[in-house]
Amino acid sequence: MIGKQLRFFRKQAKLSQKQLAEKIDHPQTTISDRELDKYEPGFTVVIKITEVLGITLLDLTEYRSTT
């Protein structure tokens, strides 16, 4: 599950869920649902997110304390 990491890096990038969603050409619910770990994002969505946030796939999937 990548929800906590996604939220952490999105906030570090100073992007709202809506802004990130627009940058990856998906609805805002895509980001919200992934941050809540309701669904696992598809590979292409993950790649788009990492590109926009300027992080690696490992950054997004590696466990870290983000609290």
Contacts in CASP RR format, 6 or more apart in sequence:
PFRMAT RR
TARGET T0000
AUTHOR 0000-0000-0000
METHOD contacts of the structure
MODEL  1
MIGKQLRFFRKQAKLSQKQLAEKIDHPQTTISDRELDKYEPGFTVVIKIT
EVLGITLLDLTEYRSTT
1 37 0 8 1.000
1 40 0 8 1.000
2 34 0 8 1.000
2 37 0 8 1.000
2 40 0 8 1.000
2 41 0 8 1.000
2 46 0 8 1.000
2 60 0 8 1.000
2 61 0 8 1.000
3 34 0 8 1.000
3 35 0 8 1.000
3 36 0 8 1.000
3 37 0 8 1.000
4 35 0 8 1.000
4 66 0 8 1.000
5 59 0 8 1.000
5 60 0 8 1.000
5 61 0 8 1.000
5 62 0 8 1.000
5 64 0 8 1.000
5 66 0 8 1.000
6 31 0 8 1.000
6 34 0 8 1.000
6 35 0 8 1.000
6 49 0 8 1.000
6 60 0 8 1.000
7 35 0 8 1.000
7 66 0 8 1.000
8 64 0 8 1.000
8 66 0 8 1.000
9 53 0 8 1.000
9 55 0 8 1.000
9 59 0 8 1.000
9 60 0 8 1.000
10 17 0 8 1.000
10 20 0 8 1.000
10 31 0 8 1.000
10 35 0 8 1.000
10 53 0 8 1.000
12 53 0 8 1.000
13 20 0 8 1.000
13 52 0 8 1.000
13 53 0 8 1.000
13 54 0 8 1.000
15 23 0 8 1.000
15 52 0 8 1.000
15 53 0 8 1.000
17 28 0 8 1.000
17 31 0 8 1.000
17 32 0 8 1.000
17 35 0 8 1.000
18 28 0 8 1.000
18 31 0 8 1.000
20 31 0 8 1.000
20 49 0 8 1.000
20 52 0 8 1.000
20 53 0 8 1.000
21 27 0 8 1.000
21 28 0 8 1.000
21 29 0 8 1.000
21 30 0 8 1.000
21 31 0 8 1.000
23 48 0 8 1.000
23 52 0 8 1.000
24 30 0 8 1.000
24 45 0 8 1.000
24 48 0 8 1.000
24 49 0 8 1.000
24 52 0 8 1.000
25 48 0 8 1.000
26 45 0 8 1.000
26 48 0 8 1.000
30 41 0 8 1.000
30 45 0 8 1.000
33 39 0 8 1.000
34 40 0 8 1.000
34 41 0 8 1.000
34 45 0 8 1.000
41 49 0 8 1.000
46 57 0 8 1.000
46 60 0 8 1.000
47 57 0 8 1.000
49 60 0 8 1.000
50 56 0 8 1.000
50 57 0 8 1.000
50 59 0 8 1.000
50 60 0 8 1.000
53 60 0 8 1.000
END
